Amino acid sequence: MTPDLTIGVVGPHDLVERVMLMGHAAAPLPCRLVAAAYRDEQEAPDKVTRLGPGVDACLFASPVPYDLARRSGVLTMPATYVQLGGAALVAALAKAGLDPRFDPQRVSVDVVSRPEVEEAYSDLGIAAGEVHSRDEPGATGTIAAYHERLHRQGATSGALTCLPAVAERLQTAGVPVIRIRPTSGAVRTALHTAALLGAHHRLEESQLTVVLVEVPTLREPVRRAAPRYWRDELRLSLHRLLVQEANRINATVWPIDDHAYLVTATRGSITTATDGFRVLPFAARIREELGLAVEVGVGMGRTTHDAESHARAALARTQAGKQAQGFTVDREGRALIPAPRMPPQGSGALKPKGVEVLARLAAKLEGGDTVVDAEGAGKMLGVTPRTARRLLRTLVDEGLAWPLPPNRTPQPGRPRQLYRLIVEKLGPR
């Protein structure tokens, strides 16, 4: 059975209480409602943050808190809000018609858009020429001042507001005010929409996704005889790193061959790992810790076969260097957003001393061999093995070299410690 959806209800205390009393029965799908009440609309972004990532969708009391949360960047889930035009505005106008202080043709209205105001007046057969409306977002004090200024100038008989905090300020200032409250039908419609948005979001997030990771360094043949174990150790280290990353996002990893790995995950987990498909997954850490450049393709599909096929298509685009086509293909076979340019290796945060030592060693390497020990490095640098050993440790600390397993020989004494120099971090040579 599919677990219940979770909908966060963000709004003033009275509306949140009203929605909670209506309960999940008003929604088309089984759902759990989580209250996030505030005293002022400016608190809406903080309330959304406190709800956390466990919420499938958010329901806001009006467009104002929704817009505040959206502008602050805290909305990581689908969201909607209760409509306050239509029947809600007509109900407020009916109250105004029964209040001797009000002339419904001379009022100020906030939050509700001008077309909605004119539509409601047209339905009632009332002229709206002297009705003032403001739908721009703003602080509580700013909106209250808008209503108060118009009333003091004699342009309006009172205010119709969607915001409880504004209503309180206007009452204190002596301005006649009526709250535009959502109707039960509007709340049910909003709950219905939030539930459908949450269900769709959950299906999207659970969509099967496959990531193919290929390592050109391991794919290319060795230029000269070199210790095979360093390649084996490199594969093991890369596999270990990918497993750590996969565990972090609840994914699984399988080696495909000597130079490629397959990661199976969900769209939601890969979205997190790629910052919304803007950066290659796993590539930065692999480059930082192992000094390797990788080629990555991400694919989605209804089956594992489809997802892997799309991942291979995306990988082919990456290998072809067609950056504008992106590194991700959705389940319909279409490329998602373009892949950004990777930052050049060796630029930025590398320490000058380590880079200088690595460059001097790289200049004297022969045949593409990048494995050295303290004695060989000492000869190339013109220093003692002891000093060379210290310099090689410095390279390791700075991420410019990688210690290999000791080379055990039949001769007595301490086995040689070998290091693989990560010359790729020097950039083009």
Secondary structure as UniProt FT lines:
FT   STRAND          5..12
FT   HELIX           13..22
FT   HELIX           24..26
FT   STRAND          31..38
FT   HELIX           41..43
FT   HELIX           44..51
FT   TURN            53..54
FT   STRAND          57..60
FT   HELIX           63..72
FT   STRAND          79..81
FT   HELIX           87..98
FT   TURN            100..101
FT   TURN            104..105
FT   STRAND          107..110
FT   HELIX           114..124
FT   TURN            129..130
FT   STRAND          132..134
FT   HELIX           140..152
FT   TURN            153..154
FT   STRAND          158..161
FT   HELIX           164..173
FT   STRAND          177..179
FT   HELIX           184..205
FT   STRAND          208..214
FT   HELIX           216..219
FT   HELIX           228..248
FT   TURN            249..250
FT   STRAND          252..255
FT   STRAND          260..266
FT   HELIX           267..273
FT   TURN            274..278
FT   TURN            281..282
FT   HELIX           283..290
FT   STRAND          295..300
FT   HELIX           304..320
FT   HELIX           323..325
FT   STRAND          328..329
FT   TURN            331..332
FT   TURN            345..346
FT   HELIX           352..364
FT   TURN            367..368
FT   STRAND          371..373
FT   HELIX           374..381
FT   HELIX           385..397
FT   TURN            398..399
FT   STRAND          401..403
FT   STRAND          418..421
FT   HELIX           423..426
//
